[in-house]
Amino acid sequence: MTKKLFIKTWGCQMNVYDSARMVDVLAPLGYRPVDEPDGADMVILNTCHIREKAAEKVFSELGRLRQLKDRKAEAEDGRMILAVAGCVAQAEGEEIVARAPFVDMVFGPQTYHTLPEMVAKASRAAGSVLNTDFPAESKFDLLPEEAGSQGVAAFLAVQEGCDKFCTFCVVPYTRGAEFSRPAGQILAEAKRLVAGGTREITLLGQNVNAWHGDGPDGATWGLGRLIRALAEIDGLARIRYTTSHPRDMADDLIRAHAEVPQLMPYLHLPVQAGSDRILAAMNRKHSADDYRRLVDRLRDAKPDLAMSGDFIVGFPGETDADFAQTLKLVTEIGYAQAYSFKYSSRPGTPAAVEGAQLPDAVKEARLEALRQLLDAQQIAFNHGFVGRSVPVLFDRVGRRDGQLLGRSPWMQSVHAEADERLLGRIVEVRVDAARANSLAGTVVTGEYVTASSFQPAVTLEASA
């Protein structure tokens, strides 16, 4: 009998990957994904603890879902199993059970491979099933193979956890210590994805460039070596990876940007702040100049590399002078895209107990100033492509009839009028217009093209 499964996913790409694998784990039990929670036999909230007031947003959502759960029971339409998964579940599982006893399962991101056992327990138990342990075995060793195609562009988790212990971050506590999957396991999954129609793979990890796995040759590989092996898979046209840490950018990985055509010229490399004093308080273990030198090396290897980053403003103790250093670094580096946030405390992190917390009005003003600069850089970068041609991998249908959406090598969203037969193909698109977050263009040819045939219209330094 087919049962309906609804999963709501918050947060990072790793959560998106985890949600897809939960679908695979539950498929043998008869669960099939649906687009709405109403009438579902199981609802899972796959949560993220990074954003402000993450737990309260979960409880608000649970209040709405409780009504659907009660309505399903009253209609004698069976039982809705309600679950909270992910990082909020890991960090605050006992509080969820106490405040929302109608939740049937609460489990962390390392345990979802045991979902069949948890479902069986939830079906028998009167209370909630709580599973926030860090099991000795790797979940990746126990997950089933992917059920069907994962799409033209797919995520592939290669590394999980973090050993960096930045003072603002909960990831080491919710995802655990750094763990790298063996290269053979990753390559096998990548080959299955490509056989199912995937043309672009994004390698995922909390510190993905810290990956160091056992290679098929018996040696320990780094991410650069893994990327070279992935590039040998026939049919895999594009490779990306995220999220990276400046301390883990090895020489071989930098060379891969110059030497592997399938590795896209886009890198998300968070720096968080431009002040050495604040970087030290964050426990980043690199200076602003370390970051500048690293970006110079990357751009020497790959001159058309588009940079993305993360920034936190209003960190405890941040002065006007500290913030000015962040603006200076952004101006010097030049970003094609970036994410910026106000600092908000996370329970259990060292920064949460710092005495010099800043007023929200100060954080708001600094965030607005930073975003104006970052937005101007992104707009300038995108507008530099108008009149040029770019290779676009169309991976989905647009909102309008006859429209396809895809990505450029530089991670820009591109839409154009195109036949659906071009889905999954890389085609040449002439850019006619640019917006802050996307490009619009006209298909020039339906023939396969390579990223190495094109150069960006402007360098990022010029767009700053």
C-alpha angles and dihedrals in degrees: 000000000000116000125196120243124191120186123185112198127201129184136004134019089258089064089050089053092046092051091052090051091049087059089054092048093050097043094087088057090059099258118144124184121254132186100235133047095219108106094005119146091214131022121189124189106204101199139201125210097196100085125076117273090004094156094050090052089054092051090048090053091047090056090058093044092051089065090054090047092051092045092052091051093046091051089055086236093134131264130310112218106213119201139178116206138169134042100332088052090050095048100037106021097131092050091051091052091048097045098036108031090166088073108103101199135023116182140161129236094263096058109051092103084074093058094119090058092045092050090051091050092046090052090056103032126088093210137040124299108230118195115167099138124128100234120215092232122071114249088219090065091057104039118108122242116275114280107233131320118345093200138261091296116036140177122234120190112219102160135026137185133026138250096184099089098202104194094239098048134091097190097100088055098044102035099029131217123344113282127182123202117228114266093237092056091050094047091049091052091047091052090051090050092050091047087055093054104273114146100173127044126191113202111220135207140135084241098011096172089057087069112129112165138172109270126216087248092061094253127113110254129206125213093267091058091046091052090052090052092048090051088062092064107107110238097022102119103171137033128188134167136201150216109022134181121216091230093060102052100120124198093247091053091051090050089050089063088060099039109036112072092194092060105094120233095244128098130183104206113165118211098169096200143014098220118093090210092056093042088055091048088051090052091233092146094215133085129230089253090051087058093046092051091048092052089049090054092048093050091047087056095042113018094188094052113139114214128216127182150171125241134188119199126193096031110173109285096011110152130200088259091053091051091048088058089056091052089048092053092048091050092050098045100041116211129218088200136355143172121227130186142176113248112258123178122250117207112251096022120116094236091058091070097045111125098219099073112163126233114260091238090060091049092048093052093048093047091052092050092048094047092051089056095044093046091051091052093049093049092048091049093050095044089055089070096059109119092017130103123240133183110247127193105210107214106162146022118261129232094259125065111267094016125124128191129209146143134266119222087261092059096254117148108240128190129188142160103266144148115264088236086077092065108121093020131108110232137174113257125186110219111233100170140010132209131184093269106019150028128230122205153150125259109247098183139355092219122114114264133182130231091236089067091068139059127196117258094237137020117243092242088060092049093056 
